[in-house]
Amino acid sequence: MRECSRLSRRAVLGLTATLLPLSTATEAAAATVIGGERLARTGVQVRGASGLPGKLTARSWLVADCTSGEVLASFGAHRRLAPASTLKMLFADTVLGRFDRAERYRVTDADLADVPAGSSLVGIKPGITYTVEQLWQGVFLRSGNDAVHVLSHMNGGIARTVAEMQAKAEDLQARDTHVVSPDGFDHKGQLSSAYDLTLFARHGLKDAAFRGYCGTRTADFPAGGKKTFQIQNTDRLLTGAWGLKTYDGLIGVKNGYTSHAGNTFTGAATRGGRTLLVTVMHPEAGGNDIYEQTAALLDWGFTHGRSARAVGTLVEPLSEGGASPSPAPVRTVVRAAAGAPGATAGGGSSWPLAGGAAGALALLGAGAWTLRRRRNRSAPGGAATSDAAGTDTAGPDGR
């Protein structure tokens, strides 16, 4: 009889496992969408405006009003991709205010020892003294990883700078960003998004020094002694290099390229008193394609984009009064066993499933009653016995 009771209990538990899929389960959204839920949707997001460029091959892009923070159009805004040197905008947001631009620093071998092989360089040499301003020119104009590493060592080291950059990203609510190195060079797990890069640019452009550096076309850079050499900004929309025309009204901000990330770019331009931000990540082709797609999106923003209604917003930093996002609303998801009566698609009635759940509870109750009755009969002297079974309760995500 004991064995029979065990088998009956197993049968009841098996019945439970079979029938539970008929019940309703609640699931919370996996993550809150910063800037608005439409920014997490697939496909192009735009409202109230037409005329978007037809040849946009980028894996992710975004157009926003710099002043209001309204996102006018986007595609894969929160898609996490390798940022390349556009991550240097976050580096500047984090470190730029730490040193006076006239401060002088003599570079050592140790300052350059950890620059990754294959990096873009401005040409910093050990033993030469540079001003902080010249180092930042190396960062913004030539995207020099050597300049980034020197400034990072001045700031207390690479590890400290990376930690501070990550903290800055959290304050800016750039939650798609994971910082591994301060220079944006290819590293496993180093990621950002078009949305986050636009946040970095918008925040940086509020600072006069940041704005000045990213808009500088050429500068004289120390070569040792009294010698200098000229460096030119690698932003082709700013300088008109490589066969491109300069973009009317462009004020910055930062480009990037690595063999893994491909091309990335965030640009800002002002026309008619309005400043727009455009970020483009990973277009299919190389060369000028990143700049041509950025220019096309800027053109759209200054024309058709005037009638666009926001599909999202660039949030404010938490330290500047930005609201921390609320959790996404809980969604009720109905699950049904394959072929079960009442299993519907397309939002059909859930009442048949509720009935199935009620039936499951009734069967479970009957099974429990049968177990108790059998055990009562088998107990010595007919004495009643109790069977307290533990309950394994699923969490909000059904796991």
C-alpha positions, 0 to 999 in steps of 0.5 A: 500500500505504501508503494501504491501511495508513492505511485499515486503521488507520482501520478498526481505530480505528473498530472500537475506537470502536464496541466500547468502549461494550461494556466496563465503565467505573468512575465515582466519585460526583460529590461526597461527601454531608455528613451521610450519603448518604440526605440526597442522595436524592430524596423525604422521608427518614424512618425508624421514625416516621410522622405527618409533616405532610401539607401541606408545600409547601417545596422543602426542609426538615429536622428535627434534634436540636440536641444529638445532631445527628441528622437525624430527617427531611428533604426536599431537605436539600442542595438549593441555594437562595437563603437570603435573610436566614437567611444572617445566621446565618453572618454572626453565626457569623463576626463576633459574637465580634470586638467587645465588645458595649459598644463604641461606633461612630459611623456614617459615610455610607461605612458605608451607601453599599453597602447594596442598594436595597430592603433590610430596614433597622433605621433606622441613620443616619450621625452617630449613635453605636451600641453593638455590642449595638444593631447586633446587635439591628438584625441579629437583630430587624429583619434590618437590612442597614444594621446588617450593613454597618456591622458589616462595615465595622468588620470590615475591609470587605465583601470581607473579611467575605464571604471570612471567611464563606466560610471559616467555612462551609468550617470548618462543612462547609457545602459547599452555601453560596456567599457573595456578600454578608454580608446574604443579599440577592439576588445571582447565585450566593448559595446555601445549603441547609436542611442548611447553614442548620441547621448555622449555627443549631446552631453559633450557639446554642452562643454565649450572645450569639447565643442571646440576640439571636435570642431577643429580642422587642423592644428600644429603638433609638437615633433620635438624641440621647436619643430611641429607638424600639422595634424588634420581632423579625420572627420571628412564632413568637417574637412572635405577630405577624400572627395567629400564636400564639407557639410554646411553647418557641421560642428563635430563630433567624432568618427571611428573605425576598426576592422571589427567594428567597421565604421561608426560616426556621430555628427552634429550640425546647425542650420536655421538655429536648429542643431541635429545629432545623427549617429550611424553604426556599421554601414555595409560599405566602407570609405565615404559611406558612413559620411554619406549616410550621415549627411543624408540623415542630417538633410532629412532632419533639416527638411522632412524631419521638421514635421516628425513627431518624436519616437523617443527622447534622449534622457538627461543625466541622473546627476542633472535631474534626469528621471530614472526610468520606471520598470516596464509594465507587467505583461500577462502571457497565456501559454497553452499545451500544444493541441490543447482545447482553447489554445488560441492565436492572435489574442483570442479569448482566454476563458477556455484556458482559465477553464483548463486551469480550473480543471487542472486544480480540480484534478489535483484536488481529487488526486490529493484527496485520493492519496489522503484516503488511501493513507488514512486506510493504511495507517495503524488503527485507522488513525489519520495521517498528514502529508504536507508537501512543499511548494516550488513557486515560479518567479515573475519570469516563470523560471 
